[in-house]
Amino acid sequence: METGVQEVFLLKADLLLFALELKLKDPSIGLDKYGLQQIFHYSGVISKEDIQEYLAGR
């Protein structure tokens, strides 16, 4: 609360592992705004389809 962050995302552990699996399979996926940061940019519940769209379909 003290940081001023107003957005929260929910990510199940198996989906985090899925995102890491995609990253390990494709080293070109970075940690920048074009890679893993895209997943954490939006508020709400993140689905497997979201991860595939952000990482695999980039």
C-alpha positions as a Markdown table, in Angstrom:
| # | Residue | x | y | z |
|---|---|---|---|---|
| 1 | Met | 0.0 | 0.0 | 0.0 |
| 2 | Glu | 2.9 | 2.4 | 0.7 |
| 3 | Thr | 4.3 | 2.0 | -2.8 |
| 4 | Gly | 1.3 | 3.5 | -4.6 |
| 5 | Val | 0.8 | 0.4 | -6.8 |
| 6 | Gln | -2.8 | 0.2 | -7.8 |
| 7 | Glu | -2.9 | -2.9 | -10.0 |
| 8 | Val | -2.8 | -6.5 | -9.1 |
| 9 | Phe | -2.6 | -9.6 | -11.3 |
| 10 | Leu | -3.3 | -13.2 | -10.5 |
| 11 | Leu | -1.2 | -16.0 | -11.9 |
| 12 | Lys | -1.5 | -19.6 | -11.0 |
| 13 | Ala | 1.8 | -21.4 | -10.2 |
| 14 | Asp | 1.3 | -23.8 | -13.1 |
| 15 | Leu | 1.0 | -20.9 | -15.5 |
| 16 | Leu | 4.2 | -19.3 | -14.2 |
| 17 | Leu | 5.9 | -22.6 | -14.8 |
| 18 | Phe | 4.4 | -22.6 | -18.4 |
| 19 | Ala | 5.8 | -19.1 | -19.0 |
| 20 | Leu | 9.2 | -20.2 | -17.8 |
| 21 | Glu | 9.0 | -23.3 | -20.0 |
| 22 | Leu | 8.4 | -21.1 | -23.0 |
| 23 | Lys | 11.3 | -18.9 | -22.0 |
| 24 | Leu | 13.6 | -21.8 | -21.7 |
| 25 | Lys | 12.6 | -23.2 | -25.0 |
| 26 | Asp | 13.0 | -19.9 | -26.7 |
| 27 | Pro | 16.0 | -17.9 | -25.4 |
| 28 | Ser | 15.0 | -14.9 | -27.5 |
| 29 | Ile | 12.1 | -14.2 | -25.1 |
| 30 | Gly | 13.5 | -11.5 | -22.9 |
| 31 | Leu | 12.5 | -10.0 | -19.6 |
| 32 | Asp | 11.8 | -6.6 | -21.3 |
| 33 | Lys | 8.5 | -5.1 | -22.4 |
| 34 | Tyr | 8.4 | -7.4 | -25.4 |
| 35 | Gly | 8.8 | -10.6 | -23.3 |
| 36 | Leu | 7.9 | -11.6 | -19.8 |
| 37 | Gln | 7.0 | -8.0 | -18.7 |
| 38 | Gln | 4.0 | -8.2 | -21.1 |
| 39 | Ile | 2.4 | -10.8 | -18.9 |
| 40 | Phe | 2.7 | -8.7 | -15.8 |
| 41 | His | 1.6 | -5.5 | -17.4 |
| 42 | Tyr | -2.2 | -6.0 | -17.1 |
| 43 | Ser | -4.4 | -6.3 | -14.1 |
| 44 | Gly | -6.7 | -9.3 | -13.5 |
| 45 | Val | -6.5 | -13.0 | -13.9 |
| 46 | Ile | -3.9 | -14.2 | -16.5 |
| 47 | Ser | -4.8 | -17.3 | -18.5 |
| 48 | Lys | -2.7 | -19.8 | -20.5 |
| 49 | Glu | -4.0 | -18.2 | -23.7 |
| 50 | Asp | -2.8 | -14.8 | -22.5 |
| 51 | Ile | 0.7 | -16.2 | -21.9 |
| 52 | Gln | 0.7 | -17.9 | -25.3 |
| 53 | Glu | -0.4 | -14.7 | -27.0 |
| 54 | Tyr | 2.2 | -12.6 | -25.2 |
| 55 | Leu | 5.2 | -15.0 | -25.5 |
| 56 | Ala | 4.6 | -17.6 | -28.2 |
| 57 | Gly | 2.7 | -15.4 | -30.6 |
| 58 | Arg | 4.9 | -12.3 | -30.4 |
